[in-house]
């Protein structure tokens, strides 16, 4: 698909601005657009840590997280010619890798038996609000203790800020199921915190 002259001028202007801020990044983007293996390797190394941290926030198993990450990078390299140099390149890559994680979670949700999930429209309000003041650093230390699907839904709700209806739409589940996972996460995290406090 060819760009209109106006869009082409905007892309060129955005590219020039980014080149002034980070010429190395522009060089890597250009190399990846041209399928330069060395540029792709350098791009991978540059963003590996940040994107792997994102994947590990949702995928507990390191090998599985690496697989999701690599699929995300493949999508980045396939889509990079469409990057308009508008907005943060980091944010653009984050969205692509995040959607790879969501695809993985959606597949896992399909594997779950419906009998294993309850609807949670009548959740106990006290349970829901029990961890409202939990510090973020406490959450990150304890999230790995949660079942994978519950941890992922809780991340989407409590950390990424998605609403239950949005999570349900992305994962192909009901809003009630999303609420159930968040409720389960909060209940289990509360128990973990109480155990930790008792030990200290």
TAPE-V956376 format. One record per backbone hydrogen bond with DSSP energy under -1.0 kcal/mol. NH is the residue of the N-H (numbers start at 1). CO is the residue of the C=O. If there is no record, write none. Layout:
BEGIN
nh=<NH:NH>
co=<CO:CO>
END
This chain:
BEGIN
nh=<8:9:10:11:12:13:14:15:16:17:18:19:20:21:22:26:27:28:29:30:31:32:33:34:35:36:40:41:42:43:44:45:46:47:48:51:52:53:54:55:56:57:58:59:65:66:67:68:69:70:71:72:73:74:75:76:77:78:79:80:82:83:92:93:94:95:96:97:98:99:100:101:102:103:104:105:106:107:108:109:110:116:117:128:129:132:134:139:140:141:142:143:145:146:151:152:153:154:155:156:157:158:159:160:162:167:168:169:170:171:172:173:178:179:180:181:182:183:184:185:186:187:188:189:190:191:192:193:194:195:196:197:198:199:200>
co=<4:5:6:7:8:9:10:11:12:13:14:15:16:17:18:22:23:24:25:26:27:28:29:30:32:31:36:37:38:39:40:41:42:43:44:47:48:49:50:51:52:53:55:55:61:62:63:64:65:66:67:68:69:70:71:72:73:74:75:76:79:80:88:89:90:91:92:93:94:95:96:97:98:99:100:101:102:103:104:105:106:113:114:124:125:129:131:135:136:137:138:139:142:143:147:148:149:150:151:152:153:154:155:155:156:163:164:165:166:167:168:168:174:175:176:177:178:179:180:181:182:183:184:185:186:187:188:189:190:191:192:193:194:195:196>
END
